[in-house]
Amino acid sequence: MTALVAKCRLPAIYFLRLFCDVGGLVSYGANLNKIYAGAASYVDRILRGANPADLPVQAPTEFEFIINRNTARVLGLELPESLLARADEVIE
């Protein structure tokens, strides 16, 4: 997907960090490591005898904002310093 967007020279925002790792411009979404850890906790509780129907539904509580500065340069975009300062990580 990122290859097609790059070919069309379009800035895009993705929901997973992995898209920025392969050349996407910006991602804003849930931290998957935290989601996996929460799922492992649920599996542990169920294997210890908890009734799945009694476990509360959990929503993501931690989101990450990633910017790929290399992609911004390729697209000819000047990103404001205030935006870069808000990012959880800037990929150089």
MODELLER restraints for C-alpha pairs under 7 A, 6 or more apart:
rsr = mdl.restraints
at = mdl.atoms
rsr.add(forms.Gaussian(group=physical.xy_distance, feature=features.Distance(at['CA:2:A'], at['CA:19:A']), mean=6.96, stdev=0.5))
rsr.add(forms.Gaussian(group=physical.xy_distance, feature=features.Distance(at['CA:2:A'], at['CA:23:A']), mean=6.62, stdev=0.5))
rsr.add(forms.Gaussian(group=physical.xy_distance, feature=features.Distance(at['CA:2:A'], at['CA:24:A']), mean=5.85, stdev=0.5))
rsr.add(forms.Gaussian(group=physical.xy_distance, feature=features.Distance(at['CA:9:A'], at['CA:75:A']), mean=6.24, stdev=0.5))
rsr.add(forms.Gaussian(group=physical.xy_distance, feature=features.Distance(at['CA:11:A'], at['CA:25:A']), mean=6.23, stdev=0.5))
rsr.add(forms.Gaussian(group=physical.xy_distance, feature=features.Distance(at['CA:12:A'], at['CA:24:A']), mean=6.91, stdev=0.5))
rsr.add(forms.Gaussian(group=physical.xy_distance, feature=features.Distance(at['CA:12:A'], at['CA:25:A']), mean=5.96, stdev=0.5))
rsr.add(forms.Gaussian(group=physical.xy_distance, feature=features.Distance(at['CA:12:A'], at['CA:26:A']), mean=6.59, stdev=0.5))
rsr.add(forms.Gaussian(group=physical.xy_distance, feature=features.Distance(at['CA:13:A'], at['CA:25:A']), mean=6.46, stdev=0.5))
rsr.add(forms.Gaussian(group=physical.xy_distance, feature=features.Distance(at['CA:13:A'], at['CA:26:A']), mean=4.79, stdev=0.5))
rsr.add(forms.Gaussian(group=physical.xy_distance, feature=features.Distance(at['CA:13:A'], at['CA:27:A']), mean=5.29, stdev=0.5))
rsr.add(forms.Gaussian(group=physical.xy_distance, feature=features.Distance(at['CA:14:A'], at['CA:26:A']), mean=6.21, stdev=0.5))
rsr.add(forms.Gaussian(group=physical.xy_distance, feature=features.Distance(at['CA:14:A'], at['CA:27:A']), mean=4.47, stdev=0.5))
rsr.add(forms.Gaussian(group=physical.xy_distance, feature=features.Distance(at['CA:14:A'], at['CA:28:A']), mean=6.44, stdev=0.5))
rsr.add(forms.Gaussian(group=physical.xy_distance, feature=features.Distance(at['CA:15:A'], at['CA:27:A']), mean=5.38, stdev=0.5))
rsr.add(forms.Gaussian(group=physical.xy_distance, feature=features.Distance(at['CA:15:A'], at['CA:28:A']), mean=5.30, stdev=0.5))
rsr.add(forms.Gaussian(group=physical.xy_distance, feature=features.Distance(at['CA:15:A'], at['CA:29:A']), mean=4.77, stdev=0.5))
rsr.add(forms.Gaussian(group=physical.xy_distance, feature=features.Distance(at['CA:16:A'], at['CA:27:A']), mean=5.83, stdev=0.5))
rsr.add(forms.Gaussian(group=physical.xy_distance, feature=features.Distance(at['CA:16:A'], at['CA:28:A']), mean=6.72, stdev=0.5))
rsr.add(forms.Gaussian(group=physical.xy_distance, feature=features.Distance(at['CA:16:A'], at['CA:29:A']), mean=5.74, stdev=0.5))
rsr.add(forms.Gaussian(group=physical.xy_distance, feature=features.Distance(at['CA:17:A'], at['CA:27:A']), mean=5.57, stdev=0.5))
rsr.add(forms.Gaussian(group=physical.xy_distance, feature=features.Distance(at['CA:17:A'], at['CA:66:A']), mean=6.63, stdev=0.5))
rsr.add(forms.Gaussian(group=physical.xy_distance, feature=features.Distance(at['CA:20:A'], at['CA:26:A']), mean=6.20, stdev=0.5))
rsr.add(forms.Gaussian(group=physical.xy_distance, feature=features.Distance(at['CA:20:A'], at['CA:27:A']), mean=6.39, stdev=0.5))
rsr.add(forms.Gaussian(group=physical.xy_distance, feature=features.Distance(at['CA:20:A'], at['CA:68:A']), mean=5.92, stdev=0.5))
rsr.add(forms.Gaussian(group=physical.xy_distance, feature=features.Distance(at['CA:23:A'], at['CA:71:A']), mean=6.16, stdev=0.5))
rsr.add(forms.Gaussian(group=physical.xy_distance, feature=features.Distance(at['CA:24:A'], at['CA:68:A']), mean=6.68, stdev=0.5))
rsr.add(forms.Gaussian(group=physical.xy_distance, feature=features.Distance(at['CA:24:A'], at['CA:71:A']), mean=6.72, stdev=0.5))
rsr.add(forms.Gaussian(group=physical.xy_distance, feature=features.Distance(at['CA:25:A'], at['CA:67:A']), mean=5.95, stdev=0.5))
rsr.add(forms.Gaussian(group=physical.xy_distance, feature=features.Distance(at['CA:25:A'], at['CA:68:A']), mean=5.06, stdev=0.5))
rsr.add(forms.Gaussian(group=physical.xy_distance, feature=features.Distance(at['CA:25:A'], at['CA:71:A']), mean=5.54, stdev=0.5))
rsr.add(forms.Gaussian(group=physical.xy_distance, feature=features.Distance(at['CA:25:A'], at['CA:72:A']), mean=6.30, stdev=0.5))
rsr.add(forms.Gaussian(group=physical.xy_distance, feature=features.Distance(at['CA:26:A'], at['CA:66:A']), mean=5.65, stdev=0.5))
rsr.add(forms.Gaussian(group=physical.xy_distance, feature=features.Distance(at['CA:26:A'], at['CA:67:A']), mean=4.62, stdev=0.5))
rsr.add(forms.Gaussian(group=physical.xy_distance, feature=features.Distance(at['CA:26:A'], at['CA:68:A']), mean=6.23, stdev=0.5))
rsr.add(forms.Gaussian(group=physical.xy_distance, feature=features.Distance(at['CA:27:A'], at['CA:65:A']), mean=5.80, stdev=0.5))
rsr.add(forms.Gaussian(group=physical.xy_distance, feature=features.Distance(at['CA:27:A'], at['CA:66:A']), mean=5.19, stdev=0.5))
rsr.add(forms.Gaussian(group=physical.xy_distance, feature=features.Distance(at['CA:27:A'], at['CA:67:A']), mean=6.69, stdev=0.5))
rsr.add(forms.Gaussian(group=physical.xy_distance, feature=features.Distance(at['CA:28:A'], at['CA:63:A']), mean=6.81, stdev=0.5))
rsr.add(forms.Gaussian(group=physical.xy_distance, feature=features.Distance(at['CA:28:A'], at['CA:64:A']), mean=5.63, stdev=0.5))
rsr.add(forms.Gaussian(group=physical.xy_distance, feature=features.Distance(at['CA:28:A'], at['CA:65:A']), mean=4.59, stdev=0.5))
rsr.add(forms.Gaussian(group=physical.xy_distance, feature=features.Distance(at['CA:28:A'], at['CA:66:A']), mean=6.52, stdev=0.5))
rsr.add(forms.Gaussian(group=physical.xy_distance, feature=features.Distance(at['CA:29:A'], at['CA:63:A']), mean=5.15, stdev=0.5))
rsr.add(forms.Gaussian(group=physical.xy_distance, feature=features.Distance(at['CA:29:A'], at['CA:64:A']), mean=5.70, stdev=0.5))
rsr.add(forms.Gaussian(group=physical.xy_distance, feature=features.Distance(at['CA:29:A'], at['CA:65:A']), mean=7.00, stdev=0.5))
rsr.add(forms.Gaussian(group=physical.xy_distance, feature=features.Distance(at['CA:30:A'], at['CA:60:A']), mean=6.09, stdev=0.5))
rsr.add(forms.Gaussian(group=physical.xy_distance, feature=features.Distance(at['CA:30:A'], at['CA:62:A']), mean=5.93, stdev=0.5))
rsr.add(forms.Gaussian(group=physical.xy_distance, feature=features.Distance(at['CA:30:A'], at['CA:63:A']), mean=4.25, stdev=0.5))
rsr.add(forms.Gaussian(group=physical.xy_distance, feature=features.Distance(at['CA:30:A'], at['CA:64:A']), mean=6.24, stdev=0.5))
rsr.add(forms.Gaussian(group=physical.xy_distance, feature=features.Distance(at['CA:31:A'], at['CA:62:A']), mean=5.99, stdev=0.5))
rsr.add(forms.Gaussian(group=physical.xy_distance, feature=features.Distance(at['CA:31:A'], at['CA:63:A']), mean=5.41, stdev=0.5))
rsr.add(forms.Gaussian(group=physical.xy_distance, feature=features.Distance(at['CA:31:A'], at['CA:64:A']), mean=6.07, stdev=0.5))
rsr.add(forms.Gaussian(group=physical.xy_distance, feature=features.Distance(at['CA:35:A'], at['CA:60:A']), mean=6.87, stdev=0.5))
rsr.add(forms.Gaussian(group=physical.xy_distance, feature=features.Distance(at['CA:46:A'], at['CA:52:A']), mean=6.37, stdev=0.5))
rsr.add(forms.Gaussian(group=physical.xy_distance, feature=features.Distance(at['CA:64:A'], at['CA:88:A']), mean=5.96, stdev=0.5))
rsr.add(forms.Gaussian(group=physical.xy_distance, feature=features.Distance(at['CA:65:A'], at['CA:87:A']), mean=5.08, stdev=0.5))
rsr.add(forms.Gaussian(group=physical.xy_distance, feature=features.Distance(at['CA:65:A'], at['CA:88:A']), mean=5.25, stdev=0.5))
rsr.add(forms.Gaussian(group=physical.xy_distance, feature=features.Distance(at['CA:65:A'], at['CA:89:A']), mean=6.87, stdev=0.5))
rsr.add(forms.Gaussian(group=physical.xy_distance, feature=features.Distance(at['CA:66:A'], at['CA:87:A']), mean=5.69, stdev=0.5))
rsr.add(forms.Gaussian(group=physical.xy_distance, feature=features.Distance(at['CA:66:A'], at['CA:88:A']), mean=5.89, stdev=0.5))
rsr.add(forms.Gaussian(group=physical.xy_distance, feature=features.Distance(at['CA:66:A'], at['CA:89:A']), mean=5.04, stdev=0.5))
rsr.add(forms.Gaussian(group=physical.xy_distance, feature=features.Distance(at['CA:66:A'], at['CA:90:A']), mean=5.92, stdev=0.5))
rsr.add(forms.Gaussian(group=physical.xy_distance, feature=features.Distance(at['CA:67:A'], at['CA:87:A']), mean=6.63, stdev=0.5))
rsr.add(forms.Gaussian(group=physical.xy_distance, feature=features.Distance(at['CA:67:A'], at['CA:89:A']), mean=6.52, stdev=0.5))
rsr.add(forms.Gaussian(group=physical.xy_distance, feature=features.Distance(at['CA:67:A'], at['CA:90:A']), mean=4.85, stdev=0.5))
rsr.add(forms.Gaussian(group=physical.xy_distance, feature=features.Distance(at['CA:67:A'], at['CA:91:A']), mean=6.10, stdev=0.5))
rsr.add(forms.Gaussian(group=physical.xy_distance, feature=features.Distance(at['CA:68:A'], at['CA:90:A']), mean=5.85, stdev=0.5))
rsr.add(forms.Gaussian(group=physical.xy_distance, feature=features.Distance(at['CA:68:A'], at['CA:91:A']), mean=4.59, stdev=0.5))
rsr.add(forms.Gaussian(group=physical.xy_distance, feature=features.Distance(at['CA:68:A'], at['CA:92:A']), mean=6.50, stdev=0.5))
rsr.add(forms.Gaussian(group=physical.xy_distance, feature=features.Distance(at['CA:69:A'], at['CA:90:A']), mean=6.50, stdev=0.5))
rsr.add(forms.Gaussian(group=physical.xy_distance, feature=features.Distance(at['CA:69:A'], at['CA:91:A']), mean=5.75, stdev=0.5))
rsr.add(forms.Gaussian(group=physical.xy_distance, feature=features.Distance(at['CA:69:A'], at['CA:92:A']), mean=5.36, stdev=0.5))
rsr.add(forms.Gaussian(group=physical.xy_distance, feature=features.Distance(at['CA:70:A'], at['CA:92:A']), mean=5.77, stdev=0.5))
rsr.add(forms.Gaussian(group=physical.xy_distance, feature=features.Distance(at['CA:84:A'], at['CA:90:A']), mean=6.96, stdev=0.5))
